[in-house]
Amino acid sequence: MTFWEHLDVLRGTIWRSVLVAFLLSLVAFAFKDILFDTILLAPKSKDFITYRALCHLGKLISMPGLCIDPSHFELININLAGQFVAHMNISLVAGLIMALPYILWELWRFIKPGLTEKERRASRGSVFVVFFLFVTGVLFSYFIVAPLMINFLGGYTVSDTVKNQIALTSYVSNITLLTLLMGLVFELPVLILLLTKLSILTPAMLKKYRKHTLVVILIAAGVITPSPDVFSQLIVFIPLYGLFELSVLLSSRMYRKKMKPAG
């Protein structure tokens, strides 16, 4: 195929992906109650599963501080079109997440003809792995990181005379951005594997900078969960560091395969 023929195929791939994401966004838009009351606003309720689990754990280990009530602030709308815009934005994000398996499959269809048979076998299941890691990151953010962030920032005050009334758009944008970012962070093993495959990274480099990475992840956990509670920061730190160690392990296996003599 010529360059322009490849470009035409890519254009079709992009248009089909956008169309599917748009149609699924319309579906999400139609189910407003589920989208907001059941999903997006659920972490603001003290009956949310994460708060109930933490409270149960707190009773078992005699730490009553783990019983969290995040309902100490109210959401308000201060813009005429604020609620409609929030509805549109969340519907688009939900449509994109639901369409992700199809989008990855379309990208795989576009890339596959240019791969050798060996490369196809090596990358078999990659679409599922990428999607699984992204969804795991999204769920980790929704059930762990977002509730901790909402509880701390929503209840933080500089003075008892200042009450928290959080704009709906602020709440929505923070939850959405955090969720998508965590989904991308959980793609770290895939990124490390790709960089190892391209000889940009080696397991020796990753192990050499392990201590530096540990400090960076500690800082990231502190930023993601600004609560001074060490337990909350550990909840975020442990999975992120586990991802790094998994990446080192996968990189080592990939490197050994590359260095293995042919035949």
Helices and strands as residue ranges (DSSP letters): H 3-30, H 32-33, I 34-40, G 42-44, H 49-60, G 64-66, E 74-76, H 82-111, G 112-114, H 117-122, H 126-140, I 141-145, H 146-155, E 165-167, H 168-185, H 188-197, H 203-208, H 210-224, H 230-259
